[in-house]
Amino acid sequence: MAELVYRPVIGAALTMFKALDLKIDTQGSENIPRGGGAVLVSNHISYLDFIFSGLAALPQKRLVRFMAKEAVFRHKISGPLMRGMRHIPVDRAKGEAAYAHALDSLRSGEVIGVFPEATISQSFTLKSFKSGAARLAQEAGVPLVPMALWGTQRLWTKGRPRNFRRSHIPVTIRVGEPVEAPADQYAGAITRRLRERVQELLEAAQRAYPVRPRDTADTWWVPAHLGGTAPTPAQVREAG
């Protein structure tokens, strides 16, 4: 039944992206297993990241079940869609239920999508990773698949208005080779390796990004360490 909801939603998203004339550049989709469970792990810079992460799995004919905050499932529009696509609600006060749900899904051969930073990075740099993705992969006996997104922050991110005009925004997606999660290794060490790999993919996506800011007013989406005017991680912490 989930596919009866999921596939039309994908079709609607692709139609919207075509209308916006987005330039989506995806490399590495072949690293997502065609069968069996896997944990897809991405950086998080936009409210739309789960859509683009899911699109990267389509060439492998996989539908990703994302772990998302429970409030999204209560929304009158997104809620029925999220439930219909069998995404996984995360109530931070009862995280063990979401963990058990995701573990069951992995063991049944599903691909689970996780944003281990937990929240959108307003500096557009990689925050620290929580170890849940590594622990899930260990317990289910499945690989971690690292991914990086770049350009999605220009469409809709925290603290900025949505940009759904036909503005030809490029979106770059890079998917890396699977990272194994042996059960006899410390989850923290696996998480550090995973974060390093996502960082490498993020830097590759940034190097491949085909456009630069138009003028000084358009530098907000570029991290400070790359010469932009996005807040530094320290500034985000101080403001938070």
Disulfide bonds with the S-S distance in Angstrom:
none
